[in-house]
Amino acid sequence: MENEIMTIYVALIGLLGTIIGAVIAGIYHWYISKKDRVNQIRMAALDKRLQAHQEAYALWWELMGQVHNTEKISEVALKCQDWWARNCLYLEPGARKEFKQAYILAHDFPSILATDPEKRNWFKIINGVGELLAKGVELPSIGEDEAKKITLTP
């Protein structure tokens, strides 16, 4: 009788261990699959994010070229605004905010500068966007050693 009870206890402990192991394995599998989905989404958006930062940089460059031109700045600022409305979510958050502020300030910069020279600091804000856009997609450089590794030798 005592042997039978002991056998039942051992069987129950084995069953409990199996259940606990299955629960742990299930939680681990869920956690890994969640991380994998997040990484897949990040990788899928990476190309678009790089493209958006490059396009924003080109628009910023155009904006900088026309920031003192009272005839053209409105057109370029509107172009930036239209682009921003379609692509802002792909920009890094800091670049997103500063890009918008830059085209808004640039739109009024020539006229404000003529009446209020104190607004010269607006130019620093507008000018700083280029660096933010570049940092938003900063990639590690390929150093000399890495370049040697990928160079094909005959």
C-alpha positions as a Python dict, from the first residue, in 0.01 Angstrom:
ca = {
    (1, 'M'): (0, 0, 0),
    (2, 'E'): (278, 235, 96),
    (3, 'N'): (456, 151, -229),
    (4, 'E'): (145, 233, -430),
    (5, 'I'): (106, 574, -259),
    (6, 'M'): (471, 648, -321),
    (7, 'T'): (428, 554, -687),
    (8, 'I'): (128, 786, -713),
    (9, 'Y'): (328, 1073, -556),
    (10, 'V'): (615, 1018, -794),
    (11, 'A'): (374, 1009, -1088),
    (12, 'L'): (203, 1332, -971),
    (13, 'I'): (539, 1505, -924),
    (14, 'G'): (640, 1394, -1273),
    (15, 'L'): (309, 1522, -1417),
    (16, 'L'): (348, 1853, -1233),
    (17, 'G'): (703, 1888, -1363),
    (18, 'T'): (584, 1821, -1717),
    (19, 'I'): (306, 2081, -1685),
    (20, 'I'): (545, 2342, -1542),
    (21, 'G'): (796, 2267, -1818),
    (22, 'A'): (526, 2302, -2085),
    (23, 'V'): (411, 2636, -1938),
    (24, 'I'): (769, 2769, -1927),
    (25, 'A'): (832, 2651, -2283),
    (26, 'G'): (508, 2815, -2398),
    (27, 'I'): (594, 3147, -2232),
    (28, 'Y'): (945, 3136, -2376),
    (29, 'H'): (810, 3060, -2725),
    (30, 'W'): (558, 3346, -2697),
    (31, 'Y'): (831, 3589, -2585),
    (32, 'I'): (1068, 3491, -2866),
    (33, 'S'): (797, 3511, -3133),
    (34, 'K'): (693, 3856, -3007),
    (35, 'K'): (1054, 3980, -3028),
    (36, 'D'): (1082, 3828, -3376),
    (37, 'R'): (768, 4010, -3496),
    (38, 'V'): (900, 4342, -3364),
    (39, 'N'): (1234, 4286, -3540),
    (40, 'Q'): (1058, 4193, -3865),
    (41, 'I'): (856, 4515, -3852),
    (42, 'R'): (1170, 4718, -3782),
    (43, 'M'): (1355, 4559, -4073),
    (44, 'A'): (1060, 4610, -4308),
    (45, 'A'): (1049, 4981, -4221),
    (46, 'L'): (1426, 5031, -4235),
    (47, 'D'): (1445, 5092, -4610),
    (48, 'K'): (1153, 5334, -4596),
    (49, 'R'): (1308, 5513, -4299),
    (50, 'L'): (1640, 5556, -4479),
    (51, 'Q'): (1457, 5681, -4788),
    (52, 'A'): (1247, 5925, -4584),
    (53, 'H'): (1551, 6071, -4411),
    (54, 'Q'): (1727, 6112, -4746),
    (55, 'E'): (1423, 6282, -4902),
    (56, 'A'): (1385, 6509, -4599),
    (57, 'Y'): (1753, 6598, -4623),
    (58, 'A'): (1715, 6691, -4991),
    (59, 'L'): (1411, 6906, -4909),
    (60, 'W'): (1596, 7069, -4620),
    (61, 'W'): (1887, 7143, -4855),
    (62, 'E'): (1645, 7308, -5099),
    (63, 'L'): (1487, 7500, -4810),
    (64, 'M'): (1830, 7626, -4698),
    (65, 'G'): (1903, 7739, -5053),
    (66, 'Q'): (1590, 7952, -5064),
    (67, 'V'): (1565, 8069, -4701),
    (68, 'H'): (1654, 8428, -4796),
    (69, 'N'): (1454, 8430, -5120),
    (70, 'T'): (1118, 8596, -5046),
    (71, 'E'): (977, 8487, -5383),
    (72, 'K'): (1056, 8115, -5361),
    (73, 'I'): (1058, 8028, -4989),
    (74, 'S'): (679, 7990, -4965),
    (75, 'E'): (679, 7739, -5251),
    (76, 'V'): (961, 7534, -5097),
    (77, 'A'): (808, 7549, -4747),
    (78, 'L'): (476, 7424, -4888),
    (79, 'K'): (660, 7143, -5067),
    (80, 'C'): (822, 7048, -4734),
    (81, 'Q'): (486, 7059, -4557),
    (82, 'D'): (322, 6833, -4816),
    (83, 'W'): (608, 6586, -4795),
    (84, 'W'): (606, 6594, -4413),
    (85, 'A'): (233, 6512, -4401),
    (86, 'R'): (293, 6198, -4613),
    (87, 'N'): (620, 6080, -4456),
    (88, 'C'): (673, 6221, -4107),
    (89, 'L'): (613, 5892, -3927),
    (90, 'Y'): (921, 5743, -4091),
    (91, 'L'): (1145, 6014, -3947),
    (92, 'E'): (1321, 5978, -3615),
    (93, 'P'): (1111, 6168, -3355),
    (94, 'G'): (1360, 6452, -3301),
    (95, 'A'): (1410, 6502, -3675),
    (96, 'R'): (1033, 6488, -3730),
    (97, 'K'): (971, 6773, -3488),
    (98, 'E'): (1264, 6989, -3601),
    (99, 'F'): (1194, 6941, -3973),
    (100, 'K'): (842, 7071, -3925),
    (101, 'Q'): (963, 7366, -3718),
    (102, 'A'): (1228, 7445, -3980),
    (103, 'Y'): (990, 7478, -4274),
    (104, 'I'): (747, 7682, -4065),
    (105, 'L'): (1022, 7920, -3952),
    (106, 'A'): (1179, 7931, -4300),
    (107, 'H'): (848, 8038, -4452),
    (108, 'D'): (847, 8359, -4246),
    (109, 'F'): (1223, 8404, -4212),
    (110, 'P'): (1288, 8661, -4491),
    (111, 'S'): (1007, 8894, -4386),
    (112, 'I'): (1072, 8856, -4011),
    (113, 'L'): (1445, 8916, -4057),
    (114, 'A'): (1374, 9245, -4236),
    (115, 'T'): (1159, 9371, -3946),
    (116, 'D'): (1318, 9197, -3648),
    (117, 'P'): (1692, 9119, -3669),
    (118, 'E'): (1665, 8943, -3331),
    (119, 'K'): (1511, 8647, -3515),
    (120, 'R'): (1851, 8554, -3662),
    (121, 'N'): (1855, 8258, -3422),
    (122, 'W'): (1578, 8108, -3635),
    (123, 'F'): (1846, 8038, -3894),
    (124, 'K'): (2037, 7826, -3642),
    (125, 'I'): (1722, 7618, -3585),
    (126, 'I'): (1660, 7577, -3957),
    (127, 'N'): (2027, 7498, -4024),
    (128, 'G'): (2043, 7236, -3744),
    (129, 'V'): (1789, 7008, -3910),
    (130, 'G'): (2040, 6867, -4157),
    (131, 'E'): (2253, 6722, -3880),
    (132, 'L'): (1948, 6572, -3707),
    (133, 'L'): (1838, 6403, -4029),
    (134, 'A'): (2184, 6259, -4083),
    (135, 'K'): (2204, 6132, -3724),
    (136, 'G'): (1860, 5973, -3757),
    (137, 'V'): (1999, 5714, -3996),
    (138, 'E'): (2358, 5711, -3883),
    (139, 'L'): (2519, 5389, -3996),
    (140, 'P'): (2846, 5252, -3869),
    (141, 'S'): (3132, 5336, -4100),
    (142, 'I'): (3314, 5069, -4290),
    (143, 'G'): (3662, 5095, -4153),
    (144, 'E'): (3981, 4992, -4322),
    (145, 'D'): (3965, 4638, -4181),
    (146, 'E'): (3605, 4587, -4290),
    (147, 'A'): (3680, 4718, -4638),
    (148, 'K'): (3966, 4470, -4671),
    (149, 'K'): (3738, 4182, -4575),
    (150, 'I'): (3485, 4262, -4848),
    (151, 'T'): (3739, 4341, -5120),
    (152, 'L'): (3748, 4061, -5373),
    (153, 'T'): (4092, 3929, -5447),
    (154, 'P'): (4171, 3728, -5761),
}
